[in-house]
Amino acid sequence: MIPDDAVTDRTANDRTTNGRTANDRTTNDRTTADRAVPDSEVRAGAPRLVEANGVRLCVQTFGSPADPTILLIGGAGSSMDGWDEGFCARLAAGRRHVVRYDHRDTGRSVNSPAGAPDYTFSALLADAVSLLDALGVDRAHVVGISMGGGLAQVLAVTHPERVATLTLVSTSPAGPTESELPPPSERMRAAFADPAPEPNWSDRAAVIAYMVEAERLFAGSAPFDEEAVRESSGRIADRTTDIEAALKNHWALPDDDEPVTVRLSDVTAPTLVLHGTEDPLFPLDHGRALAEGIPDARLVALDGVGHQPPPARVWDTAVPALLHHTDRK
């Protein structure tokens, strides 16, 4: 290592989830709560660079490595900062070893020129597996959001021995589905057809304003916390080696020579789906398709949430759901 609120709960069988009854779940949740430690006592390591898949990736861990590992995989253009520190601390307080990291071209990880990434989707997949190796983790509870959810699905099918459980957040099936899925919202389609002009990438204030408006586009109906988004955008911009590359390159990945496709029915890991009811990029039916296509998967719909990691107002729902889901070997 190198220094440097309301929910809808649907299951394929309303009385059981992965072979457990409602009474089993209540007992299990209570056990998890009994083992929890105060958030203030959670140990967060400093971000550091590690060698993984032949490149340097920046990683940060929370909690004890003796506890079960949760690997958080971010979406396109997202650094580790997309997973709020408070969210990570809440998970670690439930006796989990939480790992978040910067994808290539984000944060402090290796980067390529803006608009010209020198890697493919498969490289990002291999990065996740190699990162587990670098951390000495044989099996992890894998949580992926958006593009990271696609990576997580492929990881669960191609490396099932490394995935203890799977959690898919604000994402869409990585393989074919039986029914046609709805397109992005009208406002998203309009934004894609007529994108906002690029900022002056050397102007910090302009870059932050650009990032704030991009986040606003993906938000749900809950009040948009512009001040918090502006603060986090500034933090991301300040710690990112090349913010232009970070916001462009994952949308310009070259095709793999042999693209990997998966069938949802091939996912064998116990699966939880967390999906906002107002996701403008992947409407809720995308989450339903995941829960219906993956054997015994469970869907928790987050009311009013858009295309985003679970915001603080739903942590009291999302965190217990994740802790219960990962309360298995």
C-alpha positions in Angstrom: 0.0 0.0 0.0 1.2 3.5 -0.8 0.4 6.4 1.5 -0.9 9.4 0.0 -38.7 8.0 5.0 -41.4 6.0 3.5 -40.7 2.8 1.7 -42.4 0.1 -0.3 -41.1 -3.4 0.4 -41.8 -6.0 -2.2 -40.5 -9.6 -2.4 -41.2 -12.4 -4.8 -42.8 -14.1 -1.8 -44.3 -11.6 0.7 -43.9 -14.1 3.6 -40.3 -15.1 3.1 -37.1 -13.4 1.8 -34.2 -15.7 1.0 -35.8 -18.5 3.1 -36.4 -16.3 6.1 -39.7 -15.4 7.7 -40.8 -12.0 8.9 -40.1 -13.1 12.5 -36.6 -14.3 11.5 -36.0 -10.9 10.0 -37.1 -9.1 13.1 -34.9 -11.2 15.3 -32.0 -10.7 12.9 -32.4 -7.0 12.8 -32.5 -6.9 16.6 -29.3 -8.9 16.8 -27.6 -6.5 14.4 -28.7 -3.5 16.4 -27.4 -5.1 19.6 -23.9 -5.4 18.1 -23.8 -1.8 16.8 -21.3 0.7 18.1 -21.8 4.5 18.2 -21.0 6.3 14.9 -18.6 8.5 16.8 -16.5 5.4 17.6 -16.2 4.2 14.1 -12.6 4.2 12.9 -12.1 5.7 9.4 -8.8 5.2 7.7 -7.1 7.8 5.7 -7.6 7.6 1.9 -4.6 5.8 0.4 -3.3 4.5 -2.9 -3.1 0.7 -3.5 -1.8 -1.3 -6.5 -4.7 -3.1 -8.1 -5.0 -4.5 -11.6 -1.7 -2.9 -12.5 -2.8 0.6 -11.7 -3.1 2.8 -8.6 -6.5 3.2 -7.1 -7.4 5.4 -4.1 -9.3 3.6 -1.4 -10.7 4.4 2.1 -12.0 2.0 4.7 -14.3 2.4 7.7 -14.5 0.0 10.7 -12.5 -3.1 11.5 -11.2 -5.5 8.8 -12.2 -8.3 11.1 -15.9 -7.5 10.3 -17.7 -8.5 7.1 -16.6 -6.3 4.2 -19.0 -4.1 2.2 -17.5 -3.0 -1.1 -19.2 0.2 -2.4 -18.9 0.6 -6.2 -19.7 4.1 -7.5 -21.5 5.2 -10.7 -20.1 6.8 -13.8 -17.9 9.8 -13.1 -18.2 9.2 -9.3 -15.4 9.1 -6.9 -15.5 7.6 -3.4 -17.1 10.9 -2.3 -20.4 9.8 -3.9 -20.8 7.5 -0.8 -21.3 10.0 2.0 -18.9 9.5 5.0 -21.9 9.5 7.3 -23.5 6.7 5.4 -20.3 4.7 5.5 -19.9 5.4 9.2 -23.5 4.2 9.9 -22.8 0.9 8.1 -19.5 0.5 9.9 -21.3 1.2 13.2 -23.3 -2.0 12.5 -20.1 -4.0 12.6 -19.2 -3.8 8.9 -15.8 -3.1 7.3 -16.8 -0.6 4.6 -14.6 0.0 1.6 -15.1 2.9 -0.8 -12.8 3.8 -3.6 -12.1 6.2 -6.6 -12.7 4.7 -10.0 -10.1 5.3 -12.6 -10.2 9.0 -13.7 -11.9 10.1 -10.5 -10.5 11.4 -7.2 -6.9 10.5 -6.7 -6.9 7.3 -8.8 -4.9 6.8 -12.0 -6.2 9.0 -14.8 -6.1 9.3 -18.6 -6.6 12.4 -20.8 -10.0 14.0 -20.7 -12.2 12.5 -23.4 -9.7 9.7 -24.2 -10.0 6.9 -21.6 -7.4 4.2 -22.2 -9.5 1.4 -20.6 -12.9 -0.3 -20.9 -15.8 -1.4 -18.8 -14.1 -4.8 -18.2 -11.1 -3.0 -16.7 -13.3 -1.3 -14.2 -14.7 -4.7 -13.4 -11.2 -6.2 -12.9 -10.3 -3.2 -10.8 -13.0 -4.1 -8.2 -11.9 -7.8 -8.0 -8.2 -6.8 -7.8 -8.9 -4.3 -5.1 -10.4 -7.0 -3.0 -7.2 -9.0 -3.5 -5.1 -6.0 -2.5 -7.1 -5.6 0.7 -6.9 -9.3 1.5 -10.7 -9.8 1.2 -11.9 -13.2 -0.2 -15.6 -12.4 -0.3 -17.5 -9.1 0.0 -21.0 -7.8 0.2 -21.0 -5.9 -3.0 -23.1 -2.7 -3.3 -23.2 -0.9 -6.7 -25.0 2.2 -7.8 -25.9 3.1 -11.4 -23.0 2.1 -13.6 -21.5 0.5 -10.5 -24.7 -1.5 -10.3 -24.0 -2.9 -13.7 -20.5 -3.7 -12.7 -21.8 -5.4 -9.6 -24.2 -7.6 -11.6 -21.4 -8.8 -13.9 -19.2 -9.4 -10.9 -21.8 -11.5 -9.2 -22.2 -13.7 -12.3 -18.5 -13.9 -13.4 -17.0 -14.1 -9.9 -19.7 -15.6 -7.7 -17.2 -16.9 -5.2 -16.2 -13.3 -4.4 -19.8 -12.0 -3.8 -21.4 -12.8 -0.5 -24.4 -10.7 -1.2 -25.4 -8.2 -3.8 -27.1 -4.8 -3.4 -28.2 -2.8 -6.5 -28.9 0.9 -6.1 -30.5 3.2 -8.7 -29.5 0.9 -11.5 -30.9 -1.2 -14.4 -30.6 -4.8 -15.6 -27.2 -5.5 -17.2 -28.9 -8.2 -19.3 -32.1 -8.8 -21.3 -35.5 -8.5 -19.5 -38.9 -10.1 -20.4 -40.6 -6.7 -20.7 -39.6 -3.3 -22.2 -38.3 -0.9 -19.6 -39.4 2.8 -19.5 -37.1 5.5 -20.9 -35.6 8.3 -18.8 -37.9 11.1 -17.8 -38.8 13.9 -20.2 -36.5 16.3 -18.5 -33.6 13.8 -18.7 -34.2 13.2 -22.4 -34.3 17.0 -23.0 -31.0 17.4 -21.1 -29.3 14.7 -23.1 -30.5 16.1 -26.4 -29.4 19.6 -25.5 -26.6 19.3 -22.9 -25.5 22.3 -20.8 -22.3 24.0 -22.1 -19.1 22.8 -20.6 -17.6 25.1 -18.0 -14.1 26.6 -18.1 -12.4 23.6 -16.4 -9.8 25.8 -14.8 -12.4 27.9 -13.1 -13.3 26.2 -9.8 -16.5 28.2 -9.2 -17.7 27.4 -12.7 -17.0 23.7 -12.4 -18.8 23.5 -9.0 -21.8 25.3 -10.5 -21.8 22.9 -13.4 -21.7 19.9 -11.0 -24.5 21.3 -8.8 -26.8 21.7 -11.8 -26.0 18.1 -12.9 -26.9 16.8 -9.5 -30.2 18.8 -9.6 -31.1 17.1 -12.8 -30.9 13.6 -11.2 -32.8 14.6 -8.0 -36.2 13.4 -7.0 -39.1 15.5 -5.5 -37.6 15.9 -2.1 -36.2 19.4 -1.5 -32.9 19.8 -3.2 -30.2 20.7 -0.6 -28.1 23.0 -2.9 -25.8 24.1 -0.1 -24.8 20.5 0.8 -24.4 19.6 -2.9 -22.3 22.7 -3.5 -20.1 21.8 -0.5 -19.6 18.2 -1.6 -19.0 19.3 -5.2 -16.2 21.6 -4.1 -14.7 18.8 -2.0 -14.8 16.5 -5.0 -13.3 19.1 -7.4 -10.5 19.9 -4.9 -9.3 16.3 -4.5 -9.7 15.2 -8.1 -6.6 15.1 -10.2 -8.4 16.0 -13.4 -12.0 17.0 -12.9 -12.7 17.3 -16.7 -11.6 13.7 -17.2 -13.6 12.6 -14.2 -16.8 14.0 -15.6 -16.2 12.9 -19.2 -14.3 9.7 -19.5 -16.7 7.1 -18.2 -19.2 8.3 -20.8 -16.7 7.7 -23.5 -15.4 4.2 -22.7 -14.3 2.3 -25.8 -16.1 -1.0 -26.4 -14.7 -4.2 -25.0 -13.5 -6.7 -27.6 -15.8 -9.3 -26.0 -18.5 -7.5 -24.1 -19.8 -9.4 -21.1 -23.6 -9.9 -21.0 -25.4 -11.5 -18.1 -28.8 -13.0 -17.4 -30.5 -11.9 -14.2 -31.5 -15.5 -13.5 -27.7 -16.4 -13.3 -27.2 -14.2 -10.2 -27.0 -16.6 -7.3 -26.0 -14.1 -4.6 -28.8 -13.0 -2.2 -29.8 -9.6 -3.7 -31.3 -6.4 -2.3 -32.6 -3.7 -4.7 -32.7 -0.1 -3.4 -34.4 2.2 -5.9 -35.9 5.7 -5.7 -39.6 6.1 -6.6 -38.7 9.2 -8.6 -35.5 8.1 -10.4 -35.5 10.2 -13.6 -32.8 8.1 -15.4 -34.0 4.6 -14.5 -37.6 4.8 -13.4 -38.8 2.5 -10.7 -39.8 -0.3 -13.1 -36.0 -0.8 -13.7 -35.7 -1.7 -10.0 -38.8 -3.9 -10.2 -37.3 -5.7 -13.2 -34.2 -6.5 -11.2 -36.2 -7.8 -8.2 -38.3 -9.9 -10.5 -35.5 -11.3 -12.6 -33.0 -12.2 -9.9 -34.1 -15.2 -7.9 -35.5 -14.3 -4.4 -34.4 -10.7 -4.7 -36.0 -8.1 -2.5 -36.9 -4.5 -3.5 -37.0 -1.6 -1.1 -38.4 1.5 -2.9 -37.2 4.8 -1.4 -40.0 7.4 -1.5 -39.2 10.6 -3.4 -35.6 9.6 -4.0 -34.1 10.2 -7.5 -31.1 8.8 -9.2 -28.7 9.1 -6.3 -27.1 7.3 -3.4 -29.5 7.1 -0.5 -29.8 10.6 0.9 -29.6 11.2 4.7 -33.3 11.5 5.1 -33.7 7.8 4.2 -30.7 6.4 6.0 -33.1 5.1 8.7 -34.5 2.9 6.1 -31.6 2.1 3.8 -29.0 1.4 6.5 -31.0 -1.2 8.5 -32.0 -2.9 5.2 -28.4 -3.2 4.2 -27.2 -4.4 7.6 -29.9 -7.0 7.7 -29.1 -8.1 4.1 -25.4 -8.4 4.9 -25.9 -10.2 8.2 -24.8 -13.5 6.7 -21.5 -15.0 5.8 
